[in-house]
Amino acid sequence: MDKHHVKVMISEEDVNKRIREIGEAITKDYAGKSVHLVCVLKGGSFFMCELAKRIDLNVSLDFMSVSSYGAGTKSSGVVRIVKDLDEPLEGKDVIVVEDIIDSGRTLSYLMALLKDRHPASLKLCTLLDKPDRRVVDVDVDYTGFKIPDAFVVGYGLDYDQVYRNLPYIGEVVFDPE
């Protein structure tokens, strides 16, 4: 890893407050119903667990892992399902839970794929949204924070598999050599 440090972008207190607010909004929007949360691994797991605790309804959980591949480091939007869902979505009120949305390519593909599985409803919830990086329009129903185009870690987001466990959102700042 290059020499760098992590600067706090969004404090642990602010993250917890916003997740509570999203949980309250989902509780209100789905009053009298159950919700089925679909986590996109690995990054979304921290956010989904905290969010599920703050939804005052019956909540079921499932997980999927997808891989975007293409030339270089940029996502091509071509998605390979590494781990598919364990349960069918038909007739369920589904909320896909992501850690971050940037280009929108992967999520656009994934939402279309899941819609074809005939859920009663399908919504998207993300902790972080980088609208400046958007290439494909994606309708995000619940957003934690809109952030600038920065390299962020914490709360499930990693840099070379490190920093996922930070309780806040931090920006990776590369030190000049």
Contacts in CASP RR format, 6 or more apart in sequence:
PFRMAT RR
TARGET T0000
AUTHOR 0000-0000-0000
METHOD contacts of the structure
MODEL  1
MDKHHVKVMISEEDVNKRIREIGEAITKDYAGKSVHLVCVLKGGSFFMCE
LAKRIDLNVSLDFMSVSSYGAGTKSSGVVRIVKDLDEPLEGKDVIVVEDI
IDSGRTLSYLMALLKDRHPASLKLCTLLDKPDRRVVDVDVDYTGFKIPDA
FVVGYGLDYDQVYRNLPYIGEVVFDPE
1 159 0 8 1.000
1 160 0 8 1.000
1 162 0 8 1.000
2 174 0 8 1.000
2 175 0 8 1.000
3 174 0 8 1.000
3 175 0 8 1.000
3 177 0 8 1.000
4 159 0 8 1.000
4 172 0 8 1.000
4 173 0 8 1.000
4 174 0 8 1.000
4 175 0 8 1.000
5 172 0 8 1.000
5 173 0 8 1.000
5 175 0 8 1.000
6 153 0 8 1.000
6 163 0 8 1.000
6 166 0 8 1.000
6 170 0 8 1.000
6 171 0 8 1.000
6 172 0 8 1.000
6 173 0 8 1.000
7 170 0 8 1.000
7 171 0 8 1.000
7 173 0 8 1.000
8 168 0 8 1.000
8 169 0 8 1.000
8 170 0 8 1.000
9 147 0 8 1.000
9 150 0 8 1.000
9 152 0 8 1.000
9 168 0 8 1.000
9 169 0 8 1.000
9 170 0 8 1.000
9 171 0 8 1.000
10 145 0 8 1.000
10 147 0 8 1.000
10 168 0 8 1.000
10 169 0 8 1.000
10 170 0 8 1.000
11 168 0 8 1.000
12 167 0 8 1.000
12 168 0 8 1.000
15 127 0 8 1.000
15 155 0 8 1.000
15 167 0 8 1.000
15 168 0 8 1.000
15 169 0 8 1.000
16 50 0 8 1.000
18 144 0 8 1.000
18 145 0 8 1.000
19 47 0 8 1.000
19 50 0 8 1.000
19 51 0 8 1.000
19 54 0 8 1.000
19 127 0 8 1.000
19 144 0 8 1.000
20 54 0 8 1.000
22 51 0 8 1.000
22 54 0 8 1.000
22 125 0 8 1.000
22 142 0 8 1.000
22 144 0 8 1.000
23 51 0 8 1.000
23 54 0 8 1.000
23 55 0 8 1.000
23 56 0 8 1.000
24 54 0 8 1.000
25 142 0 8 1.000
26 35 0 8 1.000
26 51 0 8 1.000
26 55 0 8 1.000
26 57 0 8 1.000
26 95 0 8 1.000
26 125 0 8 1.000
26 142 0 8 1.000
27 55 0 8 1.000
27 56 0 8 1.000
27 57 0 8 1.000
30 57 0 8 1.000
30 93 0 8 1.000
31 57 0 8 1.000
32 57 0 8 1.000
33 57 0 8 1.000
33 93 0 8 1.000
34 57 0 8 1.000
34 58 0 8 1.000
34 59 0 8 1.000
34 60 0 8 1.000
34 92 0 8 1.000
34 93 0 8 1.000
35 55 0 8 1.000
35 57 0 8 1.000
35 58 0 8 1.000
35 59 0 8 1.000
35 60 0 8 1.000
35 93 0 8 1.000
35 94 0 8 1.000
35 95 0 8 1.000
36 59 0 8 1.000
36 60 0 8 1.000
36 61 0 8 1.000
36 62 0 8 1.000
36 87 0 8 1.000
36 89 0 8 1.000
36 92 0 8 1.000
36 93 0 8 1.000
36 94 0 8 1.000
36 95 0 8 1.000
36 119 0 8 1.000
37 48 0 8 1.000
37 51 0 8 1.000
37 52 0 8 1.000
37 59 0 8 1.000
37 60 0 8 1.000
37 61 0 8 1.000
37 62 0 8 1.000
37 94 0 8 1.000
37 95 0 8 1.000
37 97 0 8 1.000
38 61 0 8 1.000
38 62 0 8 1.000
38 63 0 8 1.000
38 64 0 8 1.000
38 85 0 8 1.000
38 89 0 8 1.000
38 94 0 8 1.000
38 95 0 8 1.000
38 96 0 8 1.000
38 97 0 8 1.000
38 114 0 8 1.000
39 45 0 8 1.000
39 48 0 8 1.000
39 61 0 8 1.000
39 62 0 8 1.000
39 63 0 8 1.000
39 64 0 8 1.000
39 97 0 8 1.000
40 64 0 8 1.000
40 65 0 8 1.000
40 66 0 8 1.000
40 96 0 8 1.000
40 97 0 8 1.000
40 98 0 8 1.000
40 99 0 8 1.000
40 110 0 8 1.000
41 63 0 8 1.000
41 64 0 8 1.000
41 65 0 8 1.000
41 83 0 8 1.000
42 65 0 8 1.000
42 156 0 8 1.000
42 158 0 8 1.000
42 164 0 8 1.000
43 99 0 8 1.000
43 156 0 8 1.000
43 157 0 8 1.000
43 158 0 8 1.000
43 164 0 8 1.000
44 97 0 8 1.000
44 98 0 8 1.000
44 99 0 8 1.000
44 127 0 8 1.000
44 156 0 8 1.000
45 63 0 8 1.000
45 156 0 8 1.000
46 99 0 8 1.000
46 154 0 8 1.000
46 155 0 8 1.000
46 156 0 8 1.000
46 164 0 8 1.000
46 165 0 8 1.000
47 97 0 8 1.000
47 98 0 8 1.000
47 99 0 8 1.000
47 127 0 8 1.000
47 155 0 8 1.000
47 156 0 8 1.000
48 61 0 8 1.000
48 97 0 8 1.000
51 97 0 8 1.000
51 125 0 8 1.000
52 59 0 8 1.000
52 61 0 8 1.000
60 87 0 8 1.000
60 92 0 8 1.000
62 85 0 8 1.000
62 86 0 8 1.000
62 87 0 8 1.000
63 83 0 8 1.000
63 85 0 8 1.000
63 86 0 8 1.000
64 81 0 8 1.000
64 83 0 8 1.000
64 84 0 8 1.000
64 85 0 8 1.000
65 81 0 8 1.000
65 82 0 8 1.000
65 83 0 8 1.000
66 79 0 8 1.000
66 80 0 8 1.000
66 81 0 8 1.000
66 82 0 8 1.000
66 106 0 8 1.000
66 110 0 8 1.000
67 79 0 8 1.000
67 80 0 8 1.000
67 82 0 8 1.000
68 75 0 8 1.000
68 76 0 8 1.000
68 77 0 8 1.000
68 78 0 8 1.000
68 79 0 8 1.000
68 80 0 8 1.000
68 105 0 8 1.000
68 106 0 8 1.000
69 76 0 8 1.000
69 78 0 8 1.000
69 80 0 8 1.000
70 76 0 8 1.000
70 78 0 8 1.000
74 103 0 8 1.000
75 103 0 8 1.000
75 105 0 8 1.000
75 106 0 8 1.000
76 105 0 8 1.000
77 103 0 8 1.000
77 105 0 8 1.000
77 106 0 8 1.000
77 108 0 8 1.000
77 109 0 8 1.000
78 109 0 8 1.000
79 106 0 8 1.000
79 109 0 8 1.000
79 110 0 8 1.000
79 113 0 8 1.000
88 117 0 8 1.000
89 114 0 8 1.000
89 117 0 8 1.000
89 118 0 8 1.000
89 119 0 8 1.000
89 122 0 8 1.000
90 117 0 8 1.000
90 118 0 8 1.000
90 119 0 8 1.000
91 118 0 8 1.000
91 119 0 8 1.000
91 120 0 8 1.000
92 119 0 8 1.000
92 120 0 8 1.000
93 119 0 8 1.000
93 120 0 8 1.000
93 121 0 8 1.000
94 114 0 8 1.000
94 119 0 8 1.000
94 120 0 8 1.000
94 121 0 8 1.000
94 122 0 8 1.000
94 123 0 8 1.000
95 122 0 8 1.000
95 123 0 8 1.000
95 124 0 8 1.000
95 125 0 8 1.000
95 141 0 8 1.000
95 142 0 8 1.000
96 107 0 8 1.000
96 110 0 8 1.000
96 111 0 8 1.000
96 114 0 8 1.000
96 122 0 8 1.000
96 123 0 8 1.000
96 124 0 8 1.000
96 125 0 8 1.000
97 125 0 8 1.000
97 126 0 8 1.000
98 107 0 8 1.000
98 124 0 8 1.000
98 125 0 8 1.000
98 126 0 8 1.000
98 127 0 8 1.000
99 126 0 8 1.000
99 127 0 8 1.000
99 128 0 8 1.000
99 155 0 8 1.000
99 156 0 8 1.000
99 157 0 8 1.000
100 126 0 8 1.000
100 127 0 8 1.000
100 128 0 8 1.000
100 129 0 8 1.000
100 130 0 8 1.000
100 152 0 8 1.000
100 157 0 8 1.000
101 107 0 8 1.000
101 124 0 8 1.000
101 126 0 8 1.000
101 128 0 8 1.000
101 129 0 8 1.000
101 130 0 8 1.000
101 134 0 8 1.000
101 138 0 8 1.000
101 140 0 8 1.000
102 130 0 8 1.000
102 133 0 8 1.000
102 134 0 8 1.000
102 149 0 8 1.000
103 133 0 8 1.000
103 134 0 8 1.000
103 135 0 8 1.000
103 136 0 8 1.000
104 134 0 8 1.000
104 135 0 8 1.000
104 136 0 8 1.000
104 138 0 8 1.000
105 135 0 8 1.000
105 136 0 8 1.000
107 124 0 8 1.000
107 138 0 8 1.000
108 136 0 8 1.000
108 137 0 8 1.000
108 138 0 8 1.000
111 122 0 8 1.000
111 124 0 8 1.000
111 138 0 8 1.000
114 122 0 8 1.000
115 122 0 8 1.000
123 141 0 8 1.000
123 142 0 8 1.000
124 138 0 8 1.000
124 139 0 8 1.000
124 140 0 8 1.000
124 141 0 8 1.000
124 142 0 8 1.000
125 140 0 8 1.000
125 141 0 8 1.000
125 142 0 8 1.000
125 143 0 8 1.000
126 140 0 8 1.000
126 142 0 8 1.000
126 143 0 8 1.000
126 144 0 8 1.000
127 144 0 8 1.000
127 145 0 8 1.000
127 155 0 8 1.000
127 169 0 8 1.000
128 144 0 8 1.000
128 145 0 8 1.000
128 146 0 8 1.000
128 147 0 8 1.000
128 152 0 8 1.000
128 157 0 8 1.000
128 169 0 8 1.000
129 140 0 8 1.000
129 143 0 8 1.000
129 144 0 8 1.000
129 145 0 8 1.000
129 146 0 8 1.000
129 147 0 8 1.000
130 146 0 8 1.000
130 147 0 8 1.000
130 148 0 8 1.000
130 149 0 8 1.000
131 146 0 8 1.000
132 148 0 8 1.000
132 149 0 8 1.000
133 149 0 8 1.000
145 169 0 8 1.000
147 169 0 8 1.000
150 171 0 8 1.000
151 159 0 8 1.000
151 171 0 8 1.000
151 172 0 8 1.000
152 169 0 8 1.000
152 170 0 8 1.000
152 171 0 8 1.000
152 172 0 8 1.000
153 159 0 8 1.000
153 162 0 8 1.000
153 163 0 8 1.000
153 164 0 8 1.000
153 166 0 8 1.000
153 169 0 8 1.000
153 170 0 8 1.000
153 171 0 8 1.000
153 172 0 8 1.000
154 163 0 8 1.000
154 164 0 8 1.000
154 165 0 8 1.000
154 166 0 8 1.000
154 167 0 8 1.000
154 168 0 8 1.000
154 169 0 8 1.000
154 170 0 8 1.000
155 164 0 8 1.000
155 166 0 8 1.000
155 167 0 8 1.000
155 168 0 8 1.000
155 169 0 8 1.000
156 164 0 8 1.000
156 165 0 8 1.000
157 163 0 8 1.000
157 164 0 8 1.000
157 169 0 8 1.000
158 164 0 8 1.000
159 172 0 8 1.000
163 170 0 8 1.000
163 172 0 8 1.000
END
